[in-house]
Amino acid sequence: MLDNIKNTAIEQFNLLFKQNQDYNKTFKIIVPVGTGNKSDQLLILGIMNTRFKYDTCIAILNPSEELTRSLVPGHAYTGNLLQKIVKGKCDLMVDLLVKTFPKSWEVKVMRKYQARKP
């Protein structure tokens, strides 16, 4: 499941990255993602910095309405604070560091949170 969420987030990030002509861009989108027999919602938010090539992307599976409203793109949600923010308000969260080099990308999972097994 974690890989499915991570890959979906990176696919969406890649689409937005190709459209980004600015040095800094923030985004917040919700996309459907299939998990088994049901369709879930995946909230993806992050920051692109095309000049420095270090970007962040947070993917949250089935966020509560409160969580969806409260998270703002462009804010630095990091470390244990991010896990406290999402605790009990989603099924799964993955925080990614994306290094966008011209010929290849590196993606590193910085932290993850799983409330229950989706």
Buried (B, 14 or more C-beta within 10 A) or exposed (E): BBEBBBEBBBEBBEEBBEEBEEEEBBBBBEBEBEBEEEEBBBBBBBBBBBEEBEBBBBBBBBBEEEBBEEBEBEEEBEEEEBBEBBEEBBBBBBBBEBEBEEEEBEBEEBBBBBBEEB
